[in-house]
Amino acid sequence: MKFALAVDSRIGGRGNNEDRLAVSCSSECVLLVVADGMGGHIDGEVAARIATEVLVQQFRCQATPRLLQPGDFLRWALGEAHQAIIDHAVAHHLRETPSTTVVVAIVQDDTVYCAYAGDSRLYLLEQGAVRFRSRDHSHVQRLIDSGRLSEAEAAVHPARNRIYNCLGAMGEPEVSVLQPMQLQAGCSLLLCSDGLWGMVPDPELARVFHGRVAPAVLPALMTVAEKRGGERGDNLSAVAFTLLPADAVLDGRSGFIDSHTLAGFLPDDAIPGLLMEHELAASLPPRQPH
């Protein structure tokens, strides 16, 4: 599989960055993750870190080199991530359990499998249009779905950031596992926290990706969103992926990857700014047979 990849995470107008990103790749499939630690909750960044660590660890254990049931894997792995956050809170005697939203995608056999909890989103962008967008687990989305609020009204609604679902909350999270979607060469995936999508309307996202690949789009897109957010802007993070034709010539360009040439982790210089995998490698326990 040949693809172009870009990642970026910025602090925005906040005092610290509670978002976390992860990417992992075998010779036949790719894992993409964005986790947004819940602002206003203790150790939100810890929950986001634990979620990304668990997802990468389980992917590395089971993608050997492919996942037998990617949808089932996503549901199970997010449950494991949720339990790991709960276990962390118990082990450290925290008065409040950290929590995080998360969106995770697997690309395998030119198909994307996705699951999420909260309002971190997946976009599938194709030919200048948003072919698919995940639906937030938020009170505002419920109002939209019931016809009581328009998308334009939702964009400025005072409760637009109030969600009802996440990892680390009391009780089992409501994990949405989407139906698999076929990808064509040239399609792009964007996984992002609300700090990005809240600043850039869907039609604008579709327009900037039209005819372009992820590394050519994401840095400027993040800069625009960061400027629009200003001093009160949220953390903003994204992973962007563009599927390339099988006969694409990569020429060693940064961010352009052939999964069949990789052994284990992505190299340091494969994706500008992506050190997450190597940081995770030092903190994860040894791989266990499954």
C-alpha positions in Angstrom: 0.0 0.0 0.0 1.3 3.4 -1.0 0.1 6.5 0.8 0.9 10.1 1.8 0.7 11.0 5.4 0.9 14.2 7.5 0.4 14.8 11.2 0.3 18.0 13.3 -0.7 19.0 16.8 -0.7 22.6 18.2 -1.4 24.1 21.6 -3.7 26.8 20.3 -4.7 29.3 22.9 -4.5 26.8 25.8 -1.9 26.5 28.5 -1.0 22.9 27.6 -1.8 20.4 24.8 -4.1 17.6 25.9 -4.3 16.0 22.5 -2.3 13.0 21.5 -1.7 11.4 18.0 -0.5 8.0 17.0 0.3 6.2 13.7 1.5 2.6 13.2 2.0 0.6 10.1 2.5 -3.0 9.1 3.3 -4.1 5.6 -0.5 -4.5 4.9 -2.4 -2.1 7.1 -2.1 1.3 8.8 -3.5 2.6 12.2 -4.3 6.3 12.6 -5.4 7.7 16.0 -6.4 11.2 17.4 -7.3 11.5 21.0 -8.4 14.7 22.7 -8.0 14.8 26.4 -11.1 16.3 28.0 -10.5 19.9 29.0 -11.7 20.8 32.5 -11.1 17.2 33.7 -8.0 16.2 35.7 -5.2 14.6 33.6 -7.0 14.8 30.3 -3.7 14.5 28.5 -3.0 11.3 30.5 -6.2 9.7 29.3 -5.3 10.6 25.7 -1.8 9.2 26.1 -3.1 5.9 27.6 -5.6 5.6 24.8 -3.1 6.0 22.0 -0.6 3.7 23.8 -3.1 0.9 24.2 -4.3 1.2 20.6 -0.8 1.1 19.2 0.3 -1.8 21.4 -2.7 -3.9 20.5 -2.3 -3.1 16.8 1.3 -4.1 16.8 0.4 -7.4 18.5 -2.4 -8.3 16.1 -1.6 -6.8 12.7 0.9 -9.5 11.7 0.8 -8.2 9.1 -3.0 -7.8 8.8 -6.0 -7.8 11.0 -8.5 -10.6 10.5 -11.5 -8.6 11.6 -10.6 -4.9 11.7 -14.1 -3.7 12.9 -14.1 -6.2 15.8 -10.5 -5.2 16.6 -11.5 -1.5 16.9 -14.4 -2.2 19.2 -12.3 -4.5 21.4 -9.2 -2.2 21.5 -11.2 0.9 22.5 -12.7 -1.2 25.3 -9.2 -2.1 26.4 -8.1 1.6 26.2 -11.1 2.6 28.4 -10.3 -0.1 31.0 -6.6 1.0 31.0 -7.7 4.6 31.9 -9.9 3.3 34.7 -7.1 1.1 36.0 -4.7 4.1 35.9 -7.1 6.1 38.0 -7.5 3.3 40.6 -3.8 2.6 40.8 -3.0 6.3 41.3 -5.9 6.9 43.7 -7.2 9.8 41.5 -10.3 11.6 42.8 -11.5 11.9 39.2 -11.0 9.5 36.3 -9.3 11.1 33.4 -11.2 11.0 30.1 -10.7 11.5 26.4 -12.4 11.5 23.1 -10.8 9.3 20.4 -11.2 8.5 16.8 -9.2 5.6 15.3 -9.1 4.3 11.7 -7.6 1.2 10.1 -6.7 1.2 6.4 -6.4 -2.3 4.9 -7.2 -3.7 1.5 -8.1 -0.2 0.2 -10.8 -0.1 2.9 -11.1 2.2 5.9 -12.5 0.9 9.2 -13.3 3.5 11.8 -14.5 3.7 15.4 -14.8 6.6 17.8 -16.1 8.0 21.1 -16.9 11.7 21.5 -16.5 14.5 19.0 -13.1 13.8 17.5 -14.0 13.2 13.8 -13.2 11.2 10.7 -13.6 12.8 7.3 -13.5 10.9 4.0 -12.7 13.5 1.3 -13.0 12.6 -2.4 -13.2 14.8 -5.5 -13.8 18.0 -3.7 -16.6 16.7 -1.5 -17.0 15.3 2.0 -18.0 11.8 1.1 -18.5 10.9 4.8 -18.2 12.5 8.2 -18.6 10.8 11.5 -21.4 12.1 13.7 -20.4 13.6 17.1 -21.5 12.1 20.4 -22.7 15.5 21.4 -25.9 17.2 22.6 -25.8 19.6 19.6 -25.6 16.7 17.2 -28.7 15.2 18.8 -30.5 18.5 18.1 -29.3 18.4 14.5 -30.4 14.8 14.0 -33.9 15.6 15.5 -34.3 18.6 13.1 -34.3 21.1 15.9 -31.0 22.7 14.9 -29.3 23.4 11.6 -25.6 22.8 10.9 -25.1 26.6 10.7 -26.8 27.2 14.1 -24.8 24.3 15.6 -21.6 26.0 14.7 -22.3 28.9 17.1 -24.4 27.1 19.7 -23.1 27.7 23.2 -23.2 24.0 24.0 -21.5 22.9 20.8 -18.6 21.4 22.8 -20.7 19.5 25.3 -20.3 15.8 24.7 -22.1 12.8 26.3 -19.6 10.1 25.5 -15.8 9.4 25.9 -13.3 7.0 27.2 -12.8 7.1 31.0 -16.3 8.1 31.8 -18.4 6.2 34.4 -20.0 3.2 32.8 -19.1 1.6 29.5 -18.5 4.1 26.6 -20.7 4.2 23.6 -18.2 3.2 20.9 -19.5 3.8 17.3 -18.0 1.4 14.8 -18.7 2.5 11.3 -19.4 0.4 8.3 -16.3 -0.3 6.2 -15.8 2.2 3.3 -13.9 1.5 0.1 -11.1 3.9 -0.8 -10.0 4.9 -4.3 -6.6 6.3 -5.1 -6.7 10.0 -4.4 -9.1 9.7 -1.5 -8.0 11.4 1.7 -8.9 10.7 5.3 -8.7 13.4 8.0 -8.9 12.5 11.7 -9.0 15.6 13.9 -9.9 17.0 17.2 -12.6 19.7 17.5 -10.0 22.4 17.7 -9.5 21.9 13.9 -13.0 21.1 12.6 -14.6 23.8 14.8 -12.6 26.4 12.9 -12.9 25.1 9.3 -16.3 24.3 7.8 -16.8 21.0 6.0 -17.0 22.6 2.4 -13.7 24.4 3.0 -12.1 21.1 4.1 -13.3 19.4 1.0 -12.1 22.3 -1.2 -8.5 22.4 0.2 -8.0 18.6 -0.2 -9.3 18.6 -3.8 -6.6 17.4 -6.1 -4.0 17.5 -3.3 -2.3 15.0 -1.0 -2.1 15.2 2.8 1.5 16.6 3.3 0.6 19.5 0.9 -2.5 20.4 2.8 -2.3 19.8 6.5 0.4 22.4 7.6 -1.4 25.3 6.1 -4.8 24.1 7.2 -3.6 23.9 10.8 -2.2 27.4 10.6 -5.4 28.8 9.3 -7.4 27.0 12.1 -5.0 28.1 14.7 -5.2 31.8 13.6 -9.0 31.7 13.6 -9.1 30.2 17.1 -6.9 33.0 18.4 -6.1 33.4 22.0 -9.1 31.4 23.1 -8.6 28.6 20.6 -8.6 25.0 21.6 -5.7 22.5 21.1 -5.9 21.3 17.5 -4.6 18.0 16.2 -4.9 16.0 13.0 -3.7 13.0 11.1 -4.2 13.2 7.3 -3.8 10.3 5.0 -4.1 10.1 1.2 -4.2 6.7 -0.6 -1.9 6.7 -3.6 -2.0 4.6 -6.8 -0.2 1.3 -6.6 2.2 2.5 -9.4 2.9 5.8 -7.7 6.6 6.8 -7.8 7.5 8.0 -4.3 11.2 9.1 -4.9 11.9 9.1 -1.2 9.8 12.2 -0.6 9.1 12.9 3.1 5.6 11.8 4.1 5.3 9.5 1.0 5.3 5.9 2.2 5.2 2.3 0.8 4.0 0.1 3.6 5.7 -3.0 2.0 9.1 -1.4 2.5 8.6 -0.8 6.2 9.9 -3.1 9.0 8.2 -2.2 12.3 8.0 1.5 13.1 8.0 4.3 10.5 11.5 5.9 10.2 12.1 9.1 12.0 12.2 11.2 8.8 9.2 9.5 7.1 6.7 12.1 8.4 7.8 15.5 9.6 7.0 16.0 13.3 6.0 12.4 13.9 7.9 11.1 16.9 5.0 9.5 18.7 5.7 5.9 17.7 9.2 6.1 19.0 8.2 7.8 22.2 5.5 5.1 22.7 8.0 2.3 22.0 10.0 3.3 25.1 7.0 3.2 27.4 5.2 0.1 26.1 5.8 -3.3 27.6 7.2 -6.0 25.4 4.9 -7.4 22.8 2.9 -10.4 24.0 1.7 -13.3 21.8 -2.0 -13.2 21.0 
